[in-house]
Amino acid sequence: MKKQIEKINQLLINHFGIPERQKKLPNPLDIIIGTILSQNTNDKNSYKAYMNLKSNIKSWNDVLEMKTSQLEKLIKVAGLGKQKSMAIKNLLKNLKNKNERLSLNYLKRKNDEEVIGELTSHKGIGVKTASCVLLFAFDRNVCPVDTHVHRILNRIGMVKTSNPEKTFNEIKSHIPEGAAHSFHTNLLRLGREYCTPTNPKCYECPLERVCAYNEKNFDRKKIIKQNNFFLLDSIK
């Protein structure tokens, strides 16, 4: 599988280029809250919610003192306001109670499995969110798997899994060193622009020749629009 991932990664880089990322690693607490906001919405809406929240607080401590209804209002544009507000408040409350400070920096000393185990112990935080912290905040060679990545890797025949978490577990030990960020980010872009849930645009897909999908679509009626804004690479 490692060689297959190397080949897919190179094909994506040839088509999209190497994705840009922050020169300085962002605060892991910023990343995890941004990722919570990104659940079940697009990156532009979640970024609006994130920036709206950040512009109304001096530090994450302010969110602990904030009424849940106020937090919901600030992040409304990202959708699922009640659910996401509860997850954010629960995380911050647990961190405060356990460490007496709001920080995830202590996790840098732990290995990947330990970080995932600890973060997913908080209600509302799953493996995908935890793996985003590993990749974007700790620069670990970990590829988060969302619905796009899960769909694509199943379509091309790399895995046969029933959900993103199972896909993550299948590929996590096979990611070539240093490839996780480009592989993850370019797969996201492929899923937005070409390998969409319905009517994929297989006629210009950079992976078409290596894809095992049986229902390829070569109808050129739809224009391919660039969609290269990524929330977690925009958090500073």
Salt bridges, closest charged atoms under 4 A:
ASP30 OD1 - LYS54 NZ 3.52
ASP43 OD2 - ARG192 NH2 2.79
ASP112 OD1 - ARG140 NH1 2.53
GLU113 OE2 - LYS172 NZ 3.07
GLU118 OE2 - LYS98 NZ 2.66
GLU118 OE1 - LYS110 NZ 3.93
ASP139 OD1 - ARG21 NH1 3.11
GLU193 OE2 - ARG189 NE 2.70
GLU204 OE2 - ARG220 NH1 3.54
GLU208 OE2 - LYS216 NZ 3.14
ASP233 OD2 - HIS181 NE2 3.03
